[in-house]
Amino acid sequence: MPKVSIIVPVHNTEAYLKACVASLTAQTLSDIEIILVENCSTDNSLALCHELSSTDSRIKVISIDKADLSTARNEGVKVATGDYIAFVDSDDTVLPTLCEDTYNLAITHNLGLVCFSLHKTYDNRADRYPYRNDGTTEIVSAKEMTTAIITDRLPTYVCTLLFRRDLFDTLTFPESIYYEDRASTFLFTAACGQGGIIHKSYYRYYCRSGSISRSYSWKHFRDFAFANLCRLEFINDSGLYSKEEMAAVASKSADSFLRKLRHMLSKAKTA
């Protein structure tokens, strides 16, 4: 049984997939499996997945008949056999020590989750590091990690978390919506028991023009609002917070929502 399963949804990313997989096969923790979940690509992605799997026995390929990121992640979880599970988007790359460092921290402290930082690479400007990148580590309670996620003091992305596989016994990612991370990662942190944070940018997130994360439509606005409603309902219903804490956490979450919404509206007007 591998120590870490890395699930990679693949949809029309033929141009980037080799670099992504190369960053995974180069992991210093060799006891891993890489699950490529091809979902309805119209380019040569599926053939490339099989080509890559022929070069490394740790690479598995499954193909599903729905072009949806969360569905691909959920299907990948079903076939994963690792003790811990990580997710990488097929047009991104990671540092070679990602799996080793996060897994070792998780095992040492019996953690349900480990969160780490990312940096964003753009087509036409310098990289941006929106989170701490000083290499320090913290061990925190589920409540502390959940609050940091909800208030955006830690990255919300699925791809910046290492999950203990038993979290998926009761939780899945919401399907057929944008901002699925924002609508779900706090549920995993709340269930993790204890979490770890490594303030190091292991994940390189490529912000390419035309990508889902940089496109805005009515569905984007609707799903973003839905994700934030999920957060507010959780704050109210989870029993994790006192009334005073609920007010403070909800206020910070609402402020974050409004800032992001203003950004989205600005981008939509110039698109």
N, C-alpha and C positions, 0 to 999 in steps of 0.2 A: 504494500500500500504506500503510495507516495505521500510525502509530507505536505505538499502544497499542490492543489489543482489550480491551473490558470485558465480561465474561460475567456475566449476571444470571439465575440460575435463578428461575423464577416458579412458585409453587404456592400458590394460594388466598391471595394477598396483594393483592387488589384495593384494599383500603383504604389501602395504603401505597405502591403501585407508582409513582404519579405523583410523589410526593416523592422517591423514590429516583432515578427517571429524570431529574427536574429537576436533581438534584445532579450528574448525569453530563453532561447537555447543557450545563451551566454551566461545565464544565472550561475552565481557561485554556489548556490544550493542546487546540486544536481538531481536530487531525489524529488522530481516534480513531474507532473503531467500537464500537457498543453492541449486544451480541447478547443478546436476551431469549429464554431457553429455557423455554418454557411446558411444564410437565409435569403433565398429568392434573388440572388445576384443576377444581373443581366450582362455583366462583363465576364472576364475569365477567372473570377475569384475562386470558383469551385475547383476548377482544374488546378489552379495554383495551390490550393489547400492540399490536394492529394499529392501534388509534386513535393511540397514541403514535408508532408508526413512520411514520404519514402526516404527522406534523408535523416530522420531521427525517430527512433521507436517511441519516444515519449510524446509524440504528436499524434493526436486522434482527430478524426474528422467526422462530424455529423452534419446532416443537411435537413432543414425543416422547411415547411411550405408556407411560412408566414414571414413577411418582411417586417419584423418588429424587434427592437433592441431588447426590451424586457423579456419577451417570449424566448428569444435566443439565450439570454442569461438563465432563465428558469429551466429551459431544456438542458442546458449545459450542466446545471447543478444536479439534475437527475442522473447523469452518467458519471459525475465526478466521484473519485474514490479517495481523494486526499483528506488528511486530517483538517486542513485549513483550505479555504478557497479565496482566490483573488480574481479580479476582473480587469482586463485590459482591452481598450478599444483598438480595433485593427488598424487604425491610422495613427496610433500613438506609440511611444517607446518608453522603456523604463531603464533605470540604472541596474547594473549587474548584481548588486548586493541587495536588491529589494527583498527578495524572498528569504534570503538567509537572515538578514537583520530583523525583519518583522516576525518571522517564524521563531527565531531564538528568543525574542522578547516575549512572545506569546506563550511559549512553552515554559520559560523560566518563571513566569508569574501566573500561569494558568489563566490566560486572558481569553475572553470571548471575541474580542475585536482589537485590532491595532490600526490606528489612523496615522497617515503620513502626509507630507506636503507634496505639492505639485508646482510646476512652473509652466507658464503659457508661452508658446512660440508662435509668432505671427508671420504673415507673409511679408510684411513691409515695415516692421519696426522691431525694436529690441525685445528680448524676452522679458516677461513680467513675472515677478515672484510675489503673489498676493498673500502668502502665509509665511510664518516663521521658517527660517532655513538655517538654524544654527547648530543642528545635529543633536540637540538635547532630547532627553526622553522623560516622559511622565507616566505614572500609573495612577489612574483616576477611577472613581466610581462610575457606574452606569448612568446615574443621574447627572454627574458632572459632564460626562462626555455627551450625553443627550442634549443638555442645555447648550453646550458649546456648538453642537451641530445646528440646533434650531435657531440660534442667534448668529449663525454664520461666522463664529470665531474659529471654527475648524471647517475644512472643505466638506461640502455636501456630497461630493461625487462618490458613487459606488466604487469607482476605480482608485480611490485613495483609502480603501479599507481592506484589511485582511480579516476574513470571517472564519470563525470556527464552524465547521460544517453542521453541527447540531442546531444552529440557529435557523437553518432552513427546514427543520422538521415542522415548524409552525408558521414560517414566514416566507413570502415570495415577493417578487417585484411586480408592481402594478403594470398591466400590459396595455398597449395601444394608446399611451399618452406620452406627451413630452414632459420633461422635468420629473421623470419617474424617480430620480435620486432624491429630489427635494420632498417628494411625497412619501418616501419610505425609509431612508437611511436612519432616521431617528427611532423608528420601530426596532431596528436591529440593535442600535446602541442601548436602548432601554432594556433589552432582553439579554445583554451581554454579561451581566454579573459584575465584571470589572474590565476596564479597557486600558489600552496603552496608546501613547502618542509619541511618535518620533518626528521631531520638527526638522525634517530633512526632505528636500525635493527629489524624491525618487522617480517621480512620474512626469514625463514631458508630454504636455497636452497641446496638440497642434490645432491652432485656431485658424482654419482655412476658410476663405470666402466660399460661400455656398454650402457649408456644413450645417447640420441640424442646429447646432448651438448658436449659429450666427444668422439664422433665418427667422423671420418673424411673420406670422400669419394670425388670423383670428383663432385658429386652434392653439397656437403657441400662447396667446394671451389667456384663453380659456383654461388651458391646462396648467399654466403658471398660477392662476388664481385658485384652481382646484387644489394644487399642491400645498399652497399656503393655507387654505381652509383645512386641509388634513392636519397641518401643524397646529392650528388654533384649536381644533377639536381634540387633538391629543393632549395639549396643555390643559384643557378643561376637564377631560374625561379620564385621564390615565391614573389619577391619584398620586402622581409623583410629586406634585407641588402643593404647597399651602396656598391659601387665597392671596396672600401678599406676594408670594413667589410667582403665582400665575399671572398677576397683573404686570410684574416686572418683565417676565420672560415673554409674555404675549406682546408687550409694548415694543420690546427689542425686535421681535419677529416681524411685527407690523412695520416698523421703521425700515427693516431690511427689505421687506416686500415692496414698499413704496419706492425705495431707491432703485431697486431692480426694475420695477415697472416703468419708472421715468426713463431709465436707460433704454428699455425695450421700445418705448414710444418714440424716443429720439431716433433710434436706429431705423424704426419702421418708416418714419417720415422722410429719411434720406435714402431709403432703399429704392 
